[in-house]
Amino acid sequence: MCGFAGYLGGDWQDGVEGARQQLTRMNDQLTRRGPDSCGYWLDESNGIALGHRRLAILELSDAGAQPMRSRCGDYVLAFNGEIYNHLDLRSELGRLTQPPEFVGRSDTETLLAAFSEWGIRSTIERCIGMFAFAVWNRSDRTLTLGRDRFGEKPLYYGWQGRGKDAVLLFGSELQALKAHRSFGAEIDRNALCLLMRHNYVPSPYSIFKGVQKLPAGCLVTISQRQPHAAPVCYWSAAGVAVSGSESSLAVTQEHPVEELEALLKSVVGQQMVADVPLGAFLSGGIDSSLIAALMQSQSARPIKTFTIGFNEAQYNEAKHAKAVARHLGTEHTELYVTPREAMDVIPTLPGIYSEPFSDSSQIPTVLVARLARQHVKVALSGDGGDELFGGYNRYVLANRLWGGLSRSSPNARRIVGRLLTSIGPDKWNDWFSIVQWLLPARFRQSNLGDKIHKGAAVVAAPTLDSLYLGLVSHWDDPASMVLGGSESPTMLTGNVPDLRGLGGIQRMMILDALTYLPDDNLTKVDRAAMSVSLESRVPFLDHRVFEFAWRLPQSLKMRRGVGKWILREVLHRYVPKALIERPKMGFAVPLDSWLRGPLRDWAEALLDPARLAREGFFDPAPIRRKWSEHVSGSRNWQYHLWDVLMYQAWLEASRASVVPSR
């Protein structure tokens, strides 16, 4: 796991030394992604500069240093990530008539040898792993940028400057691009609208005009002759979902639970390879417990597991994680954090996340990454299990309710929605806390009041697709409160992929995998882990697991109103049901009460109407209305307000280099 930055073109009037100083400034912004060493490669004649910061995980010697040049001399590579099957690729290369000679054991060296033999795309299609990279082809003077199939590793790029000063900037995080003197920090108000809707800026957009995120599963090859080439998809999650659902394992697979267990065990074993200490995040939920169980089953000594706990019972999963760890026999570390310790993270968030990002579970994610980094350099996580195996509450609720809702008139549904929201979330929670012990476990929900209010806002949806958009939206009409902004098309609106043949819940699952997973969950974990130089690995996102999951019939994922049925069946072979079966809680903090209490003054300053008017990005009226309702306790607008607050905090931290636009 590392970070890289570079540029192509621009004015090299200060020569190689001036270019190196410029590259060093960019590279220094990525030190926490790679604190172990740094490297530079520049070619003045072609105007290309590559910088790299290294977090040494495999091949700790200088034989793994980057940027690295291929033995044939054609390729120079800056690489971030891990290729888990690189030894298999070496074996395949070793069977050639003239096999390559390797100096070290790094996957970067393996990639370069494979590029020389098979080309870039063919090599990447063979790879199993997480990665982002920039490779310069010295023969045809082209730069190829690539990103892994699910977008585990970030990659920003874009042309900045004009005329002879026009330069392509690229790198692992936005602040590296901002360090280049040609960077024009002009905020994209359309992207700001998307942030208000989703709590993240979805790919391919970024918060800045002219800067993109390379979409997951894509390559783009750029040269000064073809400066604006379009990304090319080398692997399609949507295509896998459609083709997989057409060839269900219901007929061809006799033992799907056993097959899934064997596949996951193999994948986890492959991802446990490291030359540094390794552990796992453990929440006590199904996904993280299964990863920890499969790790422990393949380890001769107790693996290290890590959990963050809260004293507020409705947000605390640490006791469940501790019980799972005790059963598995892991070396478990837990840390109960106070509200003050959690809130102390908030001022650091704009720097950690590079562009505005407002999933409030970023706070405990940063805390658990800090805890793990005190003991290990690599941590495996359970992310991806919900998207692949139907684990989110919205899938279960939509599956239960949509048939009945769709038969009701829109007017009737609107009346129901108004009735549901006439009772405050806290009142719903108080009532449900009295009666929920009478209900079967599968019907119990945490923070039911918020879920009822969220569901009430979308019960009038005319289609299941519009229902889904409502469920994953915060501000329903962000263009009405972002001045001069309109929503750019996304995969949930104007750029919807071809999903013909998929059922409604399947569409929700694949759209989550294409949008929410890379741009929210994976972004959250990558930036939090990298802020403390910790490598995170995600076994569920091995593409072979994804392809297997989409060949399963839906009945093996969701059964009798319960999601992730097949994952539960695998987990029950390692952990008793009694330790696992409980309502899904999520990784949350009591943000609603914090905003009414200890964070109130901080929020009030950022949401001051005069300040909002002066900065010119938001219409203050709807924000102040929600703020007043939230502070009074009549409504819970924590997520809407957190979107604005995280943008405001990021803007304040970036003020020196930000140029507002209209």
Steps between C-alpha positions, in 0.01 A plus 500: 500500500644830393423829334620658178477828313629638175444718199531500122575811300512854632778753488834347596680833472677438833647176367515163673593648835200733501275214391636280776425769758146526366458123511641489853236748618229276354653184641537649847122529523483119499750427777246331726405263216863399469725602790770237443674649194452721195618492140497714186538444127506782245547520123538860388502415130149357525374720783407215734557489877408214736524511879433225753461463876544148632333309782708183494287186543665245270871499412616746765840555338591758237416238236139618542576871459297705251455644243634179349626443147446178308797286400417559133518875562161579347292555814531714812242426768364671813266256673269506804341181630553126513487232231406193702571250221829650388691182585266307268574757229873451560456125458319558171774735382759244609365252247584727207779410261698797632372549855569833673760529774376653824711699743252503791163364614275801443176490303608822327789318335261221400264750337778657297617163369141413410448835325807429289371156402122536478429872486323711762135404454561128465712508815241687704229257391713221648553682831319434825538793732441862590698765321541832330801572281665732250728341240700688239571322173832640380465347152172663396512785755165427661384508859253234615306543822318200645270419791387171652163341430316645800688824560669398823791730420447864395624677189433862399608661175431805285647765273576835660645822363483634145711511188861400555429480872232232454595202714339168585507451876433163659535339839356304790344798678381846404745686720787363291347654187431826685871529583585556131531866405268458199211365704187717473293442813156578357216327680249309291156598628339209318724265696400686816137417419594133478677523836182637656298212360734210573749619769781435250598623154440202268741392228601620250456843655707677762429817697722693257428586140725329251606225740351151480513176689591212272200263519550159654597225256636746244820594319569826322797559269602862446770670299570854393375392155174363651454705815130432559463127453197336661536224762458144376330238716696174533253342748134580563327425830164572334581256220599233750175551691281472191678196355529334842132533578422332168699190595383434854676231699163361606537234231875454466614536861416230755689635799514882479576550871802270481615662175474849645684398815785347299525804273499751786752298696734496201458874441557587867808279510639677194441841660675397823838502324714788627851566626364717783254447792140443388158501668128561442229750585227323700160655569333175603270511198470227239753627246790594726442194721519270198824659377652468847382138529652403165825673592519325836426162341815540288731642764721304737480780757223737612434768243470861616152655494392858576175663611387847601231524768263772618334533838168585331334157476314567174830570320718240666594171333821447694347251742386284206843521338664399826278192527584396143871559561489293817330212317750511212799542730636816341736746667236768541549870568209728571487868583199676647507860390331793667291750306780751544758263348270428207424867441870584509524311170270748324754782442732249328238372252549758219870416484442126514235487228657738248164603352178558697354173627217473751429142600508550877625143555831647384554593866505147650679376187787740565505395866516126430773557238706692759450219750604228253807691380647487850534123455499410128579642158228311306134445597233296323140627504155361428391771256307385193301222662178702509512598132586149380266296720201726570577625848373857514171569676373686194505177299301312761251782558448567129453130438234483773317824429518581130235255385245655732612858440486468122132401521409814698428838342768772521256721697445230759873448535559871547245505781672203664834678470366812673354291781829317557703821518248670731661297781861593578780239464566496875136420572508211253817369666348528848189308395693233313740443792198390704355251251794373295589224746164342411600472132714238324865606462468554127240775554704696755666820385739747661420874474159417354380861517757621248419210270127573517558866412729401217252247367207740535670746268504251213182293540339695216768392252345391168759226432742288696789682329371836621441349844867394502619845396299647787646253748859586404440877487542761771394833344229403250536818291854625560494736202243705691749576777835501313524837328581471130510121514318216327546126535729337247380159376608196697441125481187559707357762263602577142780245461322188626679184376319230306351279773238319294399169650569597862220515756433810707704398805780373275509842332535663841786265589701554182445877505633503857803303382558751220447819700468484878766232542793670319412863564384471861606180678834442331588869501420517871721203587789584266541861615457411868755218480747698291482792742697278740698304235293184539427273204140379485402189304147394400465125431134517393610714205712235337327498161464122513281536811293767325452281194405202718251710697323613185462143378310416818119507495356787699337252738845410636567864585163609639278243667202536734557871536868465588794618290837329449351155560787310338766704683327421827505131412877513445558703816293263716763234433745714699291713736177405683180666381438646844807723466399636158124512450387851600373815324744667261643806674751662265811694594351821636544774759233701690534791260147627555553564872854631449368768264246607761763492775882514493526569124233767496729805513733355235207425270336838565816679390523302175127539428480869586266651237722803440796271442306277262381803306850650486660177374234468234466124464172437685161659542498545879120472541447120466814427701399728783150354500635148544748621760224663706282190481790278596611709797143513628474122484191506277688326218826314457687656205844372606597362158385801298679735737815287509521528119507878525727505805762274342504714188528815711782349708682388184451843343643669808803269499550560125418869497848620409498307172130496407352736241116505516323501165149570378 
